[in-house]
Structures are given as structure tokens and as C-alpha cells.
């Protein structure tokens, strides 16, 4: 059997996953700073924090490695989301076409799906992919945010207590080995264990509701893209007097970037709410409002209450900061999206070549005599 010479749908999904991982890796420091900016809880003094300030703060306090917190979890999330989406899209689309074909005479061709149907199936597939991959997203977000300040204070207090205890023991029983304090486990499994201890298993699905709402983002992007494209083609026709249905590659990229930006502006409040729910910065307001003390790490949270929902969170932000509070960190989100799209646009063919090469290798290994 000859080796594959063109990408199958599975290969296209692999190319998309490779491209997503590469572009996210290239701008990962920006992604980490963006996530922290979105989760940032404004202090009583109303101090403003910019993307540049957070980047400088991370470098000063945590070094270069601070930019790459949660890197592997994010790569796993990106890759798994691409494949989960492809799997569920193929499943729901195939089932839908099969159902439509059953109503037609035998031997009839499968009907072409409308744009609206494709977008609805895409949103459904995106929702199913979210349900199965969001635990990785929650862990990656927690790793990116980190627990540096809280954990540093705890370690300092523990070390002080250990020193005091050691000094007392030395006076009574002579010198002994100093007690060691276990460092905070910020590994993938360590963070997952902490979430389960504090929130239960359902804590791994924090932010699922706003995540499902955000599956509408591609439909909004597509709608904006078609509107802007039509307007530009009409303007081009008036200027040149010639009818055209195609745009240049860079014009296509520019329209895509504008469409993605408009879709981000429309859905951004839910993007911010999802990050804050997953990072648990939303809990700060909840404890203040209910006059409760924040639970200790590795102890159960929300024993007598429920997590803050996206709408409640947005209402509280609106009361404190107005509409602008809903858009904190939006500039960083748009910057990341445009740079990400530019990298994918420029290197699309290269990712397809890599995916085809991987498919050929697996084909040869499978059919090895």
C-alpha cells in the first residue's frame, strides 16, 4: 500500500494541533501574563496593573522560569482540545448527515449542510470537547497564576517555627538536625490533588458554564468575517469596476484578525469570568461579602456555599468598577490572539508538511514487513 500523499481529516487535525502548540509555545510568556492580568483582583487603593508591569514583576520575583508556569499542562490542553474537537465534530456531523440521508431515497447523495448547521454542529462539538478537556485547562490556569505569595508566607512561618523549635530542643537535648519544610507541589498532579482536596472532583470542572457559552465565539467570528469580507469586496468593485470574489492572502489575514477581535470584544466578559472562576480569584469577593475567613490550603472550601457563578461575578465587578471592569486584560487577550493567528497563518503549510511526514512514518511502521 502506497504512503499517503495528502492530509486526511485526521491529519488536518494533527496539523492544527501542532500549529496550536507551536504558536502557544512561542508566545507563552505573554499568555502567562495575560492570565494573571485577567485574574488580578483590584486592591482597595484601585492600583492599576498593566501587561508590561506583570511581565516585569514575574521576571523580578520568579525569574525567567516564572514565565513558563503551567507550560506542559497548557500544551496538553491545546493538543487535547484540538483532537477532542475533531473527534466530536466528526461524530455529530456524521450522525446528523446520516439522519438527513435516512429521509432521502436510497442511493441519493448526502445533502450539503448549510452554514448555520455547520456552525451549530461546530458549537456542539466545541461544547463536548470543553466537558472532556476543561480539567487540564483548570490545572494549567492554577499553575500559571501560582500561589507564590501565600505559599511564601506559609513557608516563612513554618521555617520560623522550625527554627524556634530546633533552638529549644538544642537547649534541652543538644543539637539536632533542623526540620525541613516540604515545598509547595506545583506539578500537574500536585495541583490536581490540591484542587480535589479543596473543591472535590467537581473542582476540576470550574468555569464549565462560561466555557460552554464561549463555544459561540467561532460563530461570531465567522459572521463578522463574512460581513467585513462582503463590505471590502463591494468597495473593491466600486474602486476598480471589476467584480471579484477573492481577496489577497494578507487581506484575508487582516479580516480574520479584525473578526477575531470583534468576537473577543463581544464575549470577553465571559472569558474574564471563566479565568477568575478557575483561578479562584472570584472567591476573594465572596469571602469579603459573606464576612468569612478564607479556608486554609488543602482544606475543603465552600462547605456551606456554592462557587460564584459567572453572572454573579460580573455583577460584582460592575458594581465596583463599572463596565470597564468587565474588560480588564482584553488588550492582552487581543494581542495574544492576533500574534497567534499571524504565526499560524505564516507557518500553516509547514505544519501541514510536518503532519504529513508523521502520517507517512506511522503508515510505514504499520505496514512494515
Secondary structure, DSSP 8 states (H G I E B T S, - for coil): -----S--HHHHHHHHHHHHHHHHHHTHHHHHHHHHHHH----TT-----HHHHHHHHHHHH-GGGGGTTHHHHHHHHHHHHHHHHHHHHHHHHHHHHHHHHTS-TT-------HHHHHHHHHHHHHHHHHHHHHHHHHHHHHHH--HHHHHHHHHHHHHHHHHHHHHHHHHH-------------SHHHHHHHHHHHH-GGGGGTTHHHHHHGGGHHHHHHHHHHHHHHHHHHHHHHHHS-------HHHHHHHHHHHHHHHHHHHHHHHHHHHHHHHTTHHHHHHHHTT-----TTS---SSS----HHHHHHHHHHHH-GGGGGTTHHHHHHHHHHHHHHHHHHHHHHHHHHHHHHHHHHHHHT--
